[in-house]
């Protein structure tokens, strides 16, 4: 165990993985309560256009993808508030349109782009020190905001109308939530890839939901579950020489099924 931590790439992977795992789990609690599961998946796939654009123009793809994802998230929110279309329909439109744009932009990029592949499937072991710093700063900002306004966000998520009547600025908090979620998903894409990131947003929160009956317990148990799954998944991937992102998700999924089975048996 200690020998593994002697490798700098494992140190970076553990730090970044735990930070992103905590961030996605904390936001995932609200995603599950608000029934926004498709949002995370849609933003992850939509970020492909931002990643491809960054590579095409020669900029770092991560900040370009963050800006693009935030723009898409805000556009989704605007359409939700100003049209009769339901959320899934709007997300589906932006999801597919952004994927199409990403494919077109990818075709314009000359030569082989290994960084593009790493964003598609994730490669946490290749994360750089600068990536860890970027992830840490953005995660710290989002988590600080989340903890400060946790009470308001919880109230809005459980009963939006009552929260609005009580004087909470629901529009502002919802916009900030969408922005925070978009940024967090893109950070997760860097580590887990477009295909797998939504799993870490949902599975720890779903596992926690089976274990606790209070919202506070729901919130903190999800964070603990995500952290443990990230650590165990990384260690297993090292020993099995398996893809780290996929192993983390499989460990999370196994934990979910074990908890579901145990809670079912304990209630019978």
C-alpha positions as CSV (number, residue, x, y, z in Angstrom):
1,X,0.0,0.0,0.0
2,X,2.7,2.5,1.0
3,X,4.8,1.4,-2.0
4,X,2.0,2.4,-4.3
5,X,1.8,5.9,-2.7
6,X,5.5,6.3,-3.5
7,X,4.6,6.8,-7.2
8,X,4.0,10.5,-8.0
9,X,1.3,9.6,-10.6
10,X,-0.6,7.6,-7.9
11,X,-0.3,10.5,-5.5
12,X,-1.8,12.9,-8.0
13,X,-4.5,10.4,-9.0
14,X,-5.6,9.8,-5.4
15,X,-5.7,13.5,-4.6
16,X,-7.6,14.5,-7.8
17,X,-9.9,11.4,-7.6
18,X,-10.9,12.0,-4.0
19,X,-11.5,15.8,-4.6
20,X,-13.7,15.1,-7.7
21,X,-15.4,12.2,-6.0
22,X,-16.4,14.4,-3.0
23,X,-17.5,17.2,-5.3
24,X,-19.6,14.9,-7.6
25,X,-21.2,13.1,-4.6
26,X,-22.1,16.3,-2.8
27,X,-23.8,17.7,-5.9
28,X,-25.2,14.2,-6.8
29,X,-27.3,14.3,-3.7
30,X,-29.2,17.3,-5.1
31,X,-29.2,15.7,-8.6
32,X,-31.0,12.6,-7.2
33,X,-33.5,14.7,-5.2
34,X,-34.3,16.9,-8.2
35,X,-34.5,13.9,-10.6
36,X,-31.9,15.5,-12.9
37,X,-29.9,12.3,-13.7
38,X,-30.0,13.0,-17.4
39,X,-28.5,16.5,-16.9
40,X,-25.1,15.2,-15.8
41,X,-24.9,12.8,-18.7
42,X,-26.0,15.5,-21.2
43,X,-23.4,18.0,-20.0
44,X,-20.7,15.4,-20.1
45,X,-21.4,14.5,-23.7
46,X,-22.0,18.2,-24.6
47,X,-18.5,19.0,-23.3
48,X,-17.1,17.1,-26.3
49,X,-17.6,20.1,-28.4
50,X,-15.7,22.3,-26.0
51,X,-12.9,19.8,-25.8
52,X,-12.6,19.5,-29.6
53,X,-12.8,23.3,-30.0
54,X,-9.9,23.8,-27.5
55,X,-7.7,21.3,-29.3
56,X,-8.6,22.7,-32.7
57,X,-7.6,26.3,-31.8
58,X,-4.6,25.3,-29.8
59,X,-5.9,26.2,-26.3
60,X,-6.0,23.9,-23.3
61,X,-9.1,21.8,-23.7
62,X,-10.2,21.8,-20.1
63,X,-11.0,25.5,-19.6
64,X,-12.6,25.7,-23.0
65,X,-14.8,22.7,-22.1
66,X,-15.7,24.3,-18.8
67,X,-16.8,27.5,-20.5
68,X,-18.8,25.6,-23.1
69,X,-20.4,23.4,-20.5
70,X,-21.5,26.4,-18.4
71,X,-23.0,28.0,-21.5
72,X,-24.9,24.9,-22.3
73,X,-26.1,24.5,-18.7
74,X,-27.4,28.1,-18.7
75,X,-29.1,27.6,-22.1
76,X,-30.8,24.5,-20.7
77,X,-32.0,26.5,-17.7
78,X,-33.3,29.3,-19.9
79,X,-35.3,27.0,-22.1
80,X,-36.7,25.1,-19.0
81,X,-38.0,28.4,-17.6
82,X,-39.2,30.0,-20.9
83,X,-40.7,27.1,-23.0
84,X,-43.2,24.4,-22.5
85,X,-40.7,21.7,-23.2
86,X,-39.7,19.4,-20.4
87,X,-36.1,19.2,-19.1
88,X,-35.3,15.8,-20.7
89,X,-36.3,17.1,-24.2
90,X,-34.2,20.2,-23.9
91,X,-31.2,18.4,-22.5
92,X,-31.5,15.8,-25.3
93,X,-31.4,18.6,-28.0
94,X,-28.3,20.2,-26.6
95,X,-26.7,16.9,-25.9
96,X,-27.0,15.7,-29.5
97,X,-26.3,19.0,-31.1
98,X,-23.1,19.4,-29.1
99,X,-22.1,15.9,-29.8
100,X,-22.6,16.6,-33.5
101,X,-20.6,19.8,-33.3
102,X,-17.9,17.9,-31.5
103,X,-17.7,15.3,-34.2
104,X,-17.4,18.0,-36.9
105,X,-14.7,19.8,-35.0
106,X,-12.8,16.6,-34.3
107,X,-12.7,15.9,-38.1
108,X,-11.0,19.2,-38.6
109,X,-8.1,18.5,-36.1
110,X,-5.1,17.2,-38.0
111,X,-3.2,14.1,-36.8
112,X,-3.9,11.8,-33.9
113,X,-5.0,13.4,-30.7
114,X,-4.3,11.2,-27.7
115,X,-5.7,13.9,-25.3
116,X,-9.0,13.6,-27.0
117,X,-9.1,9.9,-26.3
118,X,-8.3,10.5,-22.6
119,X,-11.3,12.8,-22.3
120,X,-13.6,10.2,-23.9
121,X,-12.5,7.4,-21.7
122,X,-10.7,9.1,-18.8
123,X,-7.1,8.6,-17.7
124,X,-6.7,9.6,-14.1
125,X,-3.2,8.2,-13.9
126,X,-2.0,10.7,-16.5
127,X,-3.3,13.8,-14.6
128,X,-0.6,16.5,-14.2
129,X,0.2,18.6,-11.2
130,X,-1.3,21.7,-12.9
131,X,-4.5,19.6,-13.4
132,X,-4.6,18.8,-9.7
133,X,-4.2,22.4,-8.8
134,X,-7.0,23.5,-11.2
135,X,-9.3,20.8,-9.9
136,X,-8.5,21.7,-6.3
137,X,-9.2,25.4,-6.8
138,X,-12.5,25.0,-8.6
139,X,-13.6,22.2,-6.3
140,X,-12.8,24.4,-3.2
141,X,-14.8,27.3,-4.6
142,X,-17.8,25.1,-5.4
143,X,-17.8,23.2,-2.2
144,X,-17.4,26.4,-0.1
145,X,-20.5,27.8,-1.9
146,X,-22.4,24.5,-1.5
147,X,-21.7,24.3,2.3
148,X,-22.6,28.0,2.9
149,X,-25.9,27.7,1.0
150,X,-26.6,24.1,1.8
151,X,-29.7,24.9,3.8
152,X,-31.2,27.1,1.0
153,X,-30.3,24.5,-1.7
154,X,-31.9,21.7,0.3
155,X,-35.1,23.7,0.8
156,X,-35.3,24.6,-2.9
157,X,-34.6,21.0,-3.9
158,X,-37.3,19.6,-1.6
159,X,-40.0,22.3,-2.1
160,X,-39.2,25.0,-4.6
161,X,-42.5,26.9,-4.2
162,X,-42.3,27.1,-0.4
163,X,-38.7,28.2,-0.6
164,X,-39.6,31.0,-3.0
165,X,-42.5,32.1,-0.6
166,X,-40.1,32.2,2.3
167,X,-37.9,34.8,0.5
168,X,-35.1,32.6,-0.9
169,X,-33.9,33.8,-4.3
170,X,-34.6,30.5,-6.0
171,X,-33.7,31.7,-9.5
172,X,-30.2,32.8,-8.4
173,X,-29.5,29.6,-6.5
174,X,-30.8,27.4,-9.3
175,X,-28.5,29.2,-11.8
176,X,-25.5,28.8,-9.6
177,X,-26.4,25.2,-9.0
178,X,-26.5,24.6,-12.8
179,X,-23.2,26.4,-13.3
180,X,-21.5,24.4,-10.4
181,X,-22.9,21.2,-11.7
182,X,-21.6,21.9,-15.2
183,X,-18.1,22.8,-14.0
184,X,-18.0,19.7,-11.7
185,X,-19.0,17.3,-14.5
186,X,-16.3,18.6,-16.8
187,X,-13.7,18.2,-14.0
188,X,-15.0,14.6,-13.7
189,X,-14.7,14.2,-17.4
190,X,-11.0,14.9,-17.1
191,X,-10.6,12.0,-14.7
192,X,-13.3,9.5,-15.6
193,X,-14.1,10.4,-19.2
194,X,-17.3,11.5,-20.9
195,X,-18.8,8.0,-20.9
196,X,-18.4,7.3,-17.1
197,X,-18.5,10.6,-15.3
198,X,-22.3,10.6,-14.7
199,X,-22.0,7.3,-12.8
200,X,-19.9,8.9,-10.0
201,X,-22.4,11.7,-9.9
202,X,-25.3,9.3,-9.3
203,X,-24.2,6.0,-7.8
204,X,-22.7,7.2,-4.4
205,X,-25.8,9.4,-3.9
206,X,-28.1,6.5,-4.8
207,X,-26.2,4.2,-2.4
208,X,-26.4,6.7,0.4
209,X,-30.2,7.1,-0.2
210,X,-30.7,3.5,0.6
211,X,-28.8,3.8,3.9
212,X,-30.1,7.0,5.5
213,X,-33.5,8.6,6.2
214,X,-32.3,12.2,6.9
215,X,-31.1,14.6,4.3
216,X,-28.0,15.5,6.3
217,X,-27.1,11.8,6.6
218,X,-27.9,11.4,2.9
219,X,-25.4,14.2,2.0
220,X,-22.5,13.1,4.2
221,X,-22.9,9.4,3.6
222,X,-22.7,10.0,-0.2
223,X,-19.4,11.8,0.2
224,X,-17.9,9.0,2.4
225,X,-19.1,6.3,0.0
226,X,-17.7,8.1,-3.0
227,X,-14.3,8.7,-1.3
228,X,-14.0,5.0,-0.3
229,X,-15.0,3.8,-3.8
230,X,-12.4,6.1,-5.5
231,X,-9.6,4.9,-3.2
232,X,-10.5,1.2,-3.5
233,X,-11.1,1.5,-7.3
234,X,-7.7,3.2,-7.8
235,X,-5.9,0.5,-5.7
236,X,-7.6,-2.3,-7.5
237,X,-6.9,-0.8,-10.9
238,X,-3.2,-0.6,-10.0
239,X,-3.0,-4.3,-8.9
240,X,-5.1,-5.6,-11.8
241,X,-3.5,-3.3,-14.4
242,X,-7.1,-2.2,-15.4
243,X,-8.5,1.1,-16.5
244,X,-8.8,3.3,-13.3
245,X,-12.0,5.2,-14.2
246,X,-13.9,2.0,-15.1
247,X,-12.6,0.2,-12.0
248,X,-13.8,3.0,-9.8
249,X,-17.3,2.9,-11.3
250,X,-17.4,-0.9,-11.0
251,X,-16.5,-0.7,-7.4
252,X,-19.2,1.9,-6.8
253,X,-21.7,-0.2,-8.6
254,X,-20.8,-3.3,-6.6
255,X,-21.2,-1.2,-3.4
256,X,-24.6,-0.1,-4.5
257,X,-25.9,-3.6,-5.2
258,X,-24.4,-4.9,-1.9
259,X,-26.1,-2.1,0.0
260,X,-29.4,-2.6,-1.8
261,X,-29.3,-6.4,-1.1
262,X,-28.4,-5.9,2.6
263,X,-31.0,-3.3,3.2
264,X,-33.7,-5.4,1.5
265,X,-32.8,-8.5,3.6
266,X,-32.7,-6.4,6.8
267,X,-36.2,-5.2,6.2
268,X,-37.7,-8.7,5.6
